[in-house]
């Protein structure tokens, strides 16, 4: 809730304040021109970084690796591109930090640390240990079961007399 208030109320007010201050310092037309050029440069940068992230994603798949880092980078580039396209200087700084590879690595580290605080990773040994078995969970199996199925017509659904295990 607080994040949404900051994003939709505080950030636009701060953007307007910064735009007004920049306009007072360099003039109205140069400020507008700077915002327009900034949007085009940001879009081009996001596009080139997005293509590079897509290539790294495909390379990871071709190598048989899970492309977790590449997916995160792609998401940050998309978010950064959205910030760069939004009019304003504060969002442009945030967008640049998300799009540029060396600052994106900082965000990746911060996000990973935050995720580690909130996500519990359980290994099969910890989940299925005799003392720490999850409530309602099945005991561990050390075998796999394979099989096949077929639909049985109603005429064959009656079991014949005799031992079913024969």
HELIX and SHEET records of a PDB file:
HELIX    1   1 UNK A    2  UNK A    5  1                                   4    
HELIX    2   2 UNK A    6  UNK A   10  3                                   5    
HELIX    3   3 UNK A   11  UNK A   26  1                                  16    
HELIX    4   4 UNK A   28  UNK A   62  1                                  35    
HELIX    5   5 UNK A   68  UNK A   85  1                                  18    
HELIX    6   6 UNK A   89  UNK A   99  1                                  11    
HELIX    7   7 UNK A  101  UNK A  118  1                                  18    
HELIX    8   8 UNK A  124  UNK A  127  1                                   4    
HELIX    9   9 UNK A  154  UNK A  156  5                                   3    
END                                                                             
